[in-house]
Amino acid sequence: MKKIVLFISITLFGYIGWWIGENVGLMTAYLVSMGGSLVGVVAGVKFNQRYLS
């Protein structure tokens, strides 16, 4: 279950980052998406620690 939550949070935050950065350009969308994925990792781990452990 923990891996599924982590996968979903990385995908969701990565997509949000891409959506925010795509208005500027392709490389910006890629970089902001990577940052969003990093935020997704942190959010997924925190969620797992708080609610699934």
mmCIF file of the N, C-alpha and C atoms, coordinates in Angstrom:
data_MODEL
# 
_entry.id   MODEL 
# 
loop_
_atom_site.group_PDB 
_atom_site.id 
_atom_site.type_symbol 
_atom_site.label_atom_id 
_atom_site.label_alt_id 
_atom_site.label_comp_id 
_atom_site.label_asym_id 
_atom_site.label_entity_id 
_atom_site.label_seq_id 
_atom_site.pdbx_PDB_ins_code 
_atom_site.Cartn_x 
_atom_site.Cartn_y 
_atom_site.Cartn_z 
_atom_site.occupancy 
_atom_site.B_iso_or_equiv 
_atom_site.pdbx_formal_charge 
_atom_site.auth_seq_id 
_atom_site.auth_comp_id 
_atom_site.auth_asym_id 
_atom_site.auth_atom_id 
_atom_site.pdbx_PDB_model_num 
ATOM 1   N N  . MET A 1 1  ? 0.825  -1.195 0.000   1.00 0.00 ? 1  MET A N  1 
ATOM 2   C CA . MET A 1 1  ? 0.000  0.000  0.000   1.00 0.00 ? 1  MET A CA 1 
ATOM 3   C C  . MET A 1 1  ? 0.866  1.255  0.000   1.00 0.00 ? 1  MET A C  1 
ATOM 4   N N  . LYS A 1 2  ? 1.992  1.199  0.708   1.00 0.00 ? 2  LYS A N  1 
ATOM 5   C CA . LYS A 1 2  ? 2.851  2.378  0.789   1.00 0.00 ? 2  LYS A CA 1 
ATOM 6   C C  . LYS A 1 2  ? 3.416  2.757  -0.576  1.00 0.00 ? 2  LYS A C  1 
ATOM 7   N N  . LYS A 1 3  ? 3.784  1.765  -1.373  1.00 0.00 ? 3  LYS A N  1 
ATOM 8   C CA . LYS A 1 3  ? 4.336  2.043  -2.698  1.00 0.00 ? 3  LYS A CA 1 
ATOM 9   C C  . LYS A 1 3  ? 3.281  2.621  -3.624  1.00 0.00 ? 3  LYS A C  1 
ATOM 10  N N  . ILE A 1 4  ? 2.051  2.176  -3.478  1.00 0.00 ? 4  ILE A N  1 
ATOM 11  C CA . ILE A 1 4  ? 0.962  2.698  -4.305  1.00 0.00 ? 4  ILE A CA 1 
ATOM 12  C C  . ILE A 1 4  ? 0.704  4.169  -3.974  1.00 0.00 ? 4  ILE A C  1 
ATOM 13  N N  . VAL A 1 5  ? 0.679  4.495  -2.688  1.00 0.00 ? 5  VAL A N  1 
ATOM 14  C CA . VAL A 1 5  ? 0.465  5.887  -2.271  1.00 0.00 ? 5  VAL A CA 1 
ATOM 15  C C  . VAL A 1 5  ? 1.605  6.756  -2.770  1.00 0.00 ? 5  VAL A C  1 
ATOM 16  N N  . LEU A 1 6  ? 2.833  6.263  -2.676  1.00 0.00 ? 6  LEU A N  1 
ATOM 17  C CA . LEU A 1 6  ? 3.983  7.023  -3.151  1.00 0.00 ? 6  LEU A CA 1 
ATOM 18  C C  . LEU A 1 6  ? 3.920  7.234  -4.664  1.00 0.00 ? 6  LEU A C  1 
ATOM 19  N N  . PHE A 1 7  ? 3.565  6.200  -5.399  1.00 0.00 ? 7  PHE A N  1 
ATOM 20  C CA . PHE A 1 7  ? 3.438  6.314  -6.853  1.00 0.00 ? 7  PHE A CA 1 
ATOM 21  C C  . PHE A 1 7  ? 2.374  7.332  -7.240  1.00 0.00 ? 7  PHE A C  1 
ATOM 22  N N  . ILE A 1 8  ? 1.231  7.293  -6.569  1.00 0.00 ? 8  ILE A N  1 
ATOM 23  C CA . ILE A 1 8  ? 0.136  8.219  -6.875  1.00 0.00 ? 8  ILE A CA 1 
ATOM 24  C C  . ILE A 1 8  ? 0.537  9.656  -6.545  1.00 0.00 ? 8  ILE A C  1 
ATOM 25  N N  . SER A 1 9  ? 1.188  9.862  -5.402  1.00 0.00 ? 9  SER A N  1 
ATOM 26  C CA . SER A 1 9  ? 1.561  11.229 -5.027  1.00 0.00 ? 9  SER A CA 1 
ATOM 27  C C  . SER A 1 9  ? 2.637  11.790 -5.952  1.00 0.00 ? 9  SER A C  1 
ATOM 28  N N  . ILE A 1 10 ? 3.614  10.974 -6.362  1.00 0.00 ? 10 ILE A N  1 
ATOM 29  C CA . ILE A 1 10 ? 4.637  11.438 -7.299  1.00 0.00 ? 10 ILE A CA 1 
ATOM 30  C C  . ILE A 1 10 ? 3.999  11.800 -8.636  1.00 0.00 ? 10 ILE A C  1 
ATOM 31  N N  . THR A 1 11 ? 3.103  10.949 -9.123  1.00 0.00 ? 11 THR A N  1 
ATOM 32  C CA . THR A 1 11 ? 2.446  11.198 -10.400 1.00 0.00 ? 11 THR A CA 1 
ATOM 33  C C  . THR A 1 11 ? 1.585  12.458 -10.347 1.00 0.00 ? 11 THR A C  1 
ATOM 34  N N  . LEU A 1 12 ? 0.827  12.614 -9.289  1.00 0.00 ? 12 LEU A N  1 
ATOM 35  C CA . LEU A 1 12 ? -0.070 13.761 -9.156  1.00 0.00 ? 12 LEU A CA 1 
ATOM 36  C C  . LEU A 1 12 ? 0.700  15.072 -9.067  1.00 0.00 ? 12 LEU A C  1 
ATOM 37  N N  . PHE A 1 13 ? 1.689  15.129 -8.185  1.00 0.00 ? 13 PHE A N  1 
ATOM 38  C CA . PHE A 1 13 ? 2.442  16.366 -8.032  1.00 0.00 ? 13 PHE A CA 1 
ATOM 39  C C  . PHE A 1 13 ? 3.316  16.648 -9.252  1.00 0.00 ? 13 PHE A C  1 
ATOM 40  N N  . GLY A 1 14 ? 3.820  15.614 -9.903  1.00 0.00 ? 14 GLY A N  1 
ATOM 41  C CA . GLY A 1 14 ? 4.571  15.812 -11.142 1.00 0.00 ? 14 GLY A CA 1 
ATOM 42  C C  . GLY A 1 14 ? 3.707  16.391 -12.237 1.00 0.00 ? 14 GLY A C  1 
ATOM 43  N N  . TYR A 1 15 ? 2.482  15.893 -12.347 1.00 0.00 ? 15 TYR A N  1 
ATOM 44  C CA . TYR A 1 15 ? 1.558  16.436 -13.346 1.00 0.00 ? 15 TYR A CA 1 
ATOM 45  C C  . TYR A 1 15 ? 1.202  17.889 -13.044 1.00 0.00 ? 15 TYR A C  1 
ATOM 46  N N  . ILE A 1 16 ? 0.976  18.195 -11.781 1.00 0.00 ? 16 ILE A N  1 
ATOM 47  C CA . ILE A 1 16 ? 0.664  19.578 -11.412 1.00 0.00 ? 16 ILE A CA 1 
ATOM 48  C C  . ILE A 1 16 ? 1.832  20.493 -11.755 1.00 0.00 ? 16 ILE A C  1 
ATOM 49  N N  . GLY A 1 17 ? 3.054  20.034 -11.493 1.00 0.00 ? 17 GLY A N  1 
ATOM 50  C CA . GLY A 1 17 ? 4.228  20.820 -11.850 1.00 0.00 ? 17 GLY A CA 1 
ATOM 51  C C  . GLY A 1 17 ? 4.339  21.030 -13.343 1.00 0.00 ? 17 GLY A C  1 
ATOM 52  N N  . TRP A 1 18 ? 4.051  19.989 -14.112 1.00 0.00 ? 18 TRP A N  1 
ATOM 53  C CA . TRP A 1 18 ? 4.101  20.115 -15.575 1.00 0.00 ? 18 TRP A CA 1 
ATOM 54  C C  . TRP A 1 18 ? 3.051  21.120 -16.048 1.00 0.00 ? 18 TRP A C  1 
ATOM 55  N N  . TRP A 1 19 ? 1.870  21.030 -15.489 1.00 0.00 ? 19 TRP A N  1 
ATOM 56  C CA . TRP A 1 19 ? 0.779  21.923 -15.870 1.00 0.00 ? 19 TRP A CA 1 
ATOM 57  C C  . TRP A 1 19 ? 1.130  23.381 -15.577 1.00 0.00 ? 19 TRP A C  1 
ATOM 58  N N  . ILE A 1 20 ? 1.797  23.626 -14.456 1.00 0.00 ? 20 ILE A N  1 
ATOM 59  C CA . ILE A 1 20 ? 2.201  24.990 -14.109 1.00 0.00 ? 20 ILE A CA 1 
ATOM 60  C C  . ILE A 1 20 ? 3.298  25.480 -15.047 1.00 0.00 ? 20 ILE A C  1 
ATOM 61  N N  . GLY A 1 21 ? 4.285  24.627 -15.349 1.00 0.00 ? 21 GLY A N  1 
ATOM 62  C CA . GLY A 1 21 ? 5.427  25.063 -16.130 1.00 0.00 ? 21 GLY A CA 1 
ATOM 63  C C  . GLY A 1 21 ? 5.235  25.073 -17.624 1.00 0.00 ? 21 GLY A C  1 
ATOM 64  N N  . GLU A 1 22 ? 4.191  24.427 -18.140 1.00 0.00 ? 22 GLU A N  1 
ATOM 65  C CA . GLU A 1 22 ? 4.038  24.330 -19.586 1.00 0.00 ? 22 GLU A CA 1 
ATOM 66  C C  . GLU A 1 22 ? 3.715  25.653 -20.252 1.00 0.00 ? 22 GLU A C  1 
ATOM 67  N N  . ASN A 1 23 ? 3.254  26.625 -19.505 1.00 0.00 ? 23 ASN A N  1 
ATOM 68  C CA . ASN A 1 23 ? 2.942  27.927 -20.090 1.00 0.00 ? 23 ASN A CA 1 
ATOM 69  C C  . ASN A 1 23 ? 4.202  28.684 -20.492 1.00 0.00 ? 23 ASN A C  1 
ATOM 70  N N  . VAL A 1 24 ? 5.341  28.352 -19.877 1.00 0.00 ? 24 VAL A N  1 
ATOM 71  C CA . VAL A 1 24 ? 6.584  29.050 -20.166 1.00 0.00 ? 24 VAL A CA 1 
ATOM 72  C C  . VAL A 1 24 ? 7.336  28.363 -21.293 1.00 0.00 ? 24 VAL A C  1 
ATOM 73  N N  . GLY A 1 25 ? 7.474  27.045 -21.205 1.00 0.00 ? 25 GLY A N  1 
ATOM 74  C CA . GLY A 1 25 ? 8.196  26.313 -22.240 1.00 0.00 ? 25 GLY A CA 1 
ATOM 75  C C  . GLY A 1 25 ? 8.387  24.864 -21.834 1.00 0.00 ? 25 GLY A C  1 
ATOM 76  N N  . LEU A 1 26 ? 8.937  24.094 -22.749 1.00 0.00 ? 26 LEU A N  1 
ATOM 77  C CA . LEU A 1 26 ? 9.095  22.663 -22.527 1.00 0.00 ? 26 LEU A CA 1 
ATOM 78  C C  . LEU A 1 26 ? 10.104 22.360 -21.421 1.00 0.00 ? 26 LEU A C  1 
ATOM 79  N N  . MET A 1 27 ? 11.252 23.016 -21.435 1.00 0.00 ? 27 MET A N  1 
ATOM 80  C CA . MET A 1 27 ? 12.266 22.752 -20.421 1.00 0.00 ? 27 MET A CA 1 
ATOM 81  C C  . MET A 1 27 ? 11.805 23.210 -19.045 1.00 0.00 ? 27 MET A C  1 
ATOM 82  N N  . THR A 1 28 ? 11.115 24.320 -18.990 1.00 0.00 ? 28 THR A N  1 
ATOM 83  C CA . THR A 1 28 ? 10.567 24.786 -17.721 1.00 0.00 ? 28 THR A CA 1 
ATOM 84  C C  . THR A 1 28 ? 9.537  23.805 -17.190 1.00 0.00 ? 28 THR A C  1 
ATOM 85  N N  . ALA A 1 29 ? 8.704  23.283 -18.067 1.00 0.00 ? 29 ALA A N  1 
ATOM 86  C CA . ALA A 1 29 ? 7.711  22.295 -17.646 1.00 0.00 ? 29 ALA A CA 1 
ATOM 87  C C  . ALA A 1 29 ? 8.393  21.058 -17.083 1.00 0.00 ? 29 ALA A C  1 
ATOM 88  N N  . TYR A 1 30 ? 9.478  20.632 -17.726 1.00 0.00 ? 30 TYR A N  1 
ATOM 89  C CA . TYR A 1 30 ? 10.215 19.462 -17.253 1.00 0.00 ? 30 TYR A CA 1 
ATOM 90  C C  . TYR A 1 30 ? 10.825 19.708 -15.874 1.00 0.00 ? 30 TYR A C  1 
ATOM 91  N N  . LEU A 1 31 ? 11.463 20.860 -15.696 1.00 0.00 ? 31 LEU A N  1 
ATOM 92  C CA . LEU A 1 31 ? 12.116 21.162 -14.422 1.00 0.00 ? 31 LEU A CA 1 
ATOM 93  C C  . LEU A 1 31 ? 11.100 21.354 -13.291 1.00 0.00 ? 31 LEU A C  1 
ATOM 94  N N  . VAL A 1 32 ? 10.019 22.038 -13.570 1.00 0.00 ? 32 VAL A N  1 
ATOM 95  C CA . VAL A 1 32 ? 8.993  22.233 -12.543 1.00 0.00 ? 32 VAL A CA 1 
ATOM 96  C C  . VAL A 1 32 ? 8.320  20.898 -12.221 1.00 0.00 ? 32 VAL A C  1 
ATOM 97  N N  . SER A 1 33 ? 8.178  20.030 -13.210 1.00 0.00 ? 33 SER A N  1 
ATOM 98  C CA . SER A 1 33 ? 7.622  18.702 -12.982 1.00 0.00 ? 33 SER A CA 1 
ATOM 99  C C  . SER A 1 33 ? 8.534  17.874 -12.080 1.00 0.00 ? 33 SER A C  1 
ATOM 100 N N  . MET A 1 34 ? 9.846  17.996 -12.276 1.00 0.00 ? 34 MET A N  1 
ATOM 101 C CA . MET A 1 34 ? 10.777 17.287 -11.392 1.00 0.00 ? 34 MET A CA 1 
ATOM 102 C C  . MET A 1 34 ? 10.658 17.792 -9.962  1.00 0.00 ? 34 MET A C  1 
ATOM 103 N N  . GLY A 1 35 ? 10.525 19.116 -9.815  1.00 0.00 ? 35 GLY A N  1 
ATOM 104 C CA . GLY A 1 35 ? 10.317 19.677 -8.475  1.00 0.00 ? 35 GLY A CA 1 
ATOM 105 C C  . GLY A 1 35 ? 9.008  19.214 -7.864  1.00 0.00 ? 35 GLY A C  1 
ATOM 106 N N  . GLY A 1 36 ? 7.976  19.143 -8.682  1.00 0.00 ? 36 GLY A N  1 
ATOM 107 C CA . GLY A 1 36 ? 6.689  18.640 -8.193  1.00 0.00 ? 36 GLY A CA 1 
ATOM 108 C C  . GLY A 1 36 ? 6.765  17.185 -7.789  1.00 0.00 ? 36 GLY A C  1 
ATOM 109 N N  . SER A 1 37 ? 7.531  16.397 -8.526  1.00 0.00 ? 37 SER A N  1 
ATOM 110 C CA . SER A 1 37 ? 7.708  14.998 -8.159  1.00 0.00 ? 37 SER A CA 1 
ATOM 111 C C  . SER A 1 37 ? 8.443  14.866 -6.828  1.00 0.00 ? 37 SER A C  1 
ATOM 112 N N  . LEU A 1 38 ? 9.419  15.734 -6.601  1.00 0.00 ? 38 LEU A N  1 
ATOM 113 C CA . LEU A 1 38 ? 10.125 15.726 -5.326  1.00 0.00 ? 38 LEU A CA 1 
ATOM 114 C C  . LEU A 1 38 ? 9.178  16.071 -4.179  1.00 0.00 ? 38 LEU A C  1 
ATOM 115 N N  . VAL A 1 39 ? 8.322  17.051 -4.394  1.00 0.00 ? 39 VAL A N  1 
ATOM 116 C CA . VAL A 1 39 ? 7.311  17.390 -3.391  1.00 0.00 ? 39 VAL A CA 1 
ATOM 117 C C  . VAL A 1 39 ? 6.368  16.206 -3.185  1.00 0.00 ? 39 VAL A C  1 
ATOM 118 N N  . GLY A 1 40 ? 6.059  15.478 -4.255  1.00 0.00 ? 40 GLY A N  1 
ATOM 119 C CA . GLY A 1 40 ? 5.213  14.294 -4.147  1.00 0.00 ? 40 GLY A CA 1 
ATOM 120 C C  . GLY A 1 40 ? 5.848  13.196 -3.321  1.00 0.00 ? 40 GLY A C  1 
ATOM 121 N N  . VAL A 1 41 ? 7.160  13.039 -3.438  1.00 0.00 ? 41 VAL A N  1 
ATOM 122 C CA . VAL A 1 41 ? 7.859  12.048 -2.611  1.00 0.00 ? 41 VAL A CA 1 
ATOM 123 C C  . VAL A 1 41 ? 7.732  12.417 -1.139  1.00 0.00 ? 41 VAL A C  1 
ATOM 124 N N  . VAL A 1 42 ? 7.994  13.681 -0.830  1.00 0.00 ? 42 VAL A N  1 
ATOM 125 C CA . VAL A 1 42 ? 7.919  14.125 0.564   1.00 0.00 ? 42 VAL A CA 1 
ATOM 126 C C  . VAL A 1 42 ? 6.496  13.981 1.099   1.00 0.00 ? 42 VAL A C  1 
ATOM 127 N N  . ALA A 1 43 ? 5.514  14.398 0.304   1.00 0.00 ? 43 ALA A N  1 
ATOM 128 C CA . ALA A 1 43 ? 4.120  14.304 0.738   1.00 0.00 ? 43 ALA A CA 1 
ATOM 129 C C  . ALA A 1 43 ? 3.686  12.851 0.897   1.00 0.00 ? 43 ALA A C  1 
ATOM 130 N N  . GLY A 1 44 ? 4.123  11.978 -0.013  1.00 0.00 ? 44 GLY A N  1 
ATOM 131 C CA . GLY A 1 44 ? 3.769  10.563 0.089   1.00 0.00 ? 44 GLY A CA 1 
ATOM 132 C C  . GLY A 1 44 ? 4.370  9.900  1.305   1.00 0.00 ? 44 GLY A C  1 
ATOM 133 N N  . VAL A 1 45 ? 5.630  10.222 1.607   1.00 0.00 ? 45 VAL A N  1 
ATOM 134 C CA . VAL A 1 45 ? 6.279  9.641  2.790   1.00 0.00 ? 45 VAL A CA 1 
ATOM 135 C C  . VAL A 1 45 ? 5.604  10.137 4.058   1.00 0.00 ? 45 VAL A C  1 
ATOM 136 N N  . LYS A 1 46 ? 5.311  11.432 4.112   1.00 0.00 ? 46 LYS A N  1 
ATOM 137 C CA . LYS A 1 46 ? 4.618  11.982 5.290   1.00 0.00 ? 46 LYS A CA 1 
ATOM 138 C C  . LYS A 1 46 ? 3.241  11.340 5.477   1.00 0.00 ? 46 LYS A C  1 
ATOM 139 N N  . PHE A 1 47 ? 2.523  11.158 4.374   1.00 0.00 ? 47 PHE A N  1 
ATOM 140 C CA . PHE A 1 47 ? 1.204  10.523 4.442   1.00 0.00 ? 47 PHE A CA 1 
ATOM 141 C C  . PHE A 1 47 ? 1.328  9.091  4.958   1.00 0.00 ? 47 PHE A C  1 
ATOM 142 N N  . ASN A 1 48 ? 2.310  8.368  4.433   1.00 0.00 ? 48 ASN A N  1 
ATOM 143 C CA . ASN A 1 48 ? 2.521  6.992  4.875   1.00 0.00 ? 48 ASN A CA 1 
ATOM 144 C C  . ASN A 1 48 ? 2.873  6.925  6.366   1.00 0.00 ? 48 ASN A C  1 
ATOM 145 N N  . GLN A 1 49 ? 3.715  7.814  6.828   1.00 0.00 ? 49 GLN A N  1 
ATOM 146 C CA . GLN A 1 49 ? 4.111  7.811  8.234   1.00 0.00 ? 49 GLN A CA 1 
ATOM 147 C C  . GLN A 1 49 ? 2.941  8.165  9.138   1.00 0.00 ? 49 GLN A C  1 
ATOM 148 N N  . ARG A 1 50 ? 2.138  9.110  8.687   1.00 0.00 ? 50 ARG A N  1 
ATOM 149 C CA . ARG A 1 50 ? 1.059  9.590  9.536   1.00 0.00 ? 50 ARG A CA 1 
ATOM 150 C C  . ARG A 1 50 ? -0.146 8.649  9.567   1.00 0.00 ? 50 ARG A C  1 
ATOM 151 N N  . TYR A 1 51 ? -0.530 8.116  8.416   1.00 0.00 ? 51 TYR A N  1 
ATOM 152 C CA . TYR A 1 51 ? -1.799 7.394  8.338   1.00 0.00 ? 51 TYR A CA 1 
ATOM 153 C C  . TYR A 1 51 ? -1.669 5.881  8.109   1.00 0.00 ? 51 TYR A C  1 
ATOM 154 N N  . LEU A 1 52 ? -0.537 5.408  7.616   1.00 0.00 ? 52 LEU A N  1 
ATOM 155 C CA . LEU A 1 52 ? -0.441 3.991  7.288   1.00 0.00 ? 52 LEU A CA 1 
ATOM 156 C C  . LEU A 1 52 ? 0.527  3.216  8.188   1.00 0.00 ? 52 LEU A C  1 
ATOM 157 N N  . SER A 1 53 ? 1.201  3.900  9.089   1.00 0.00 ? 53 SER A N  1 
ATOM 158 C CA . SER A 1 53 ? 2.139  3.192  9.963   1.00 0.00 ? 53 SER A CA 1 
ATOM 159 C C  . SER A 1 53 ? 1.543  2.940  11.323  1.00 0.00 ? 53 SER A C  1 
# 
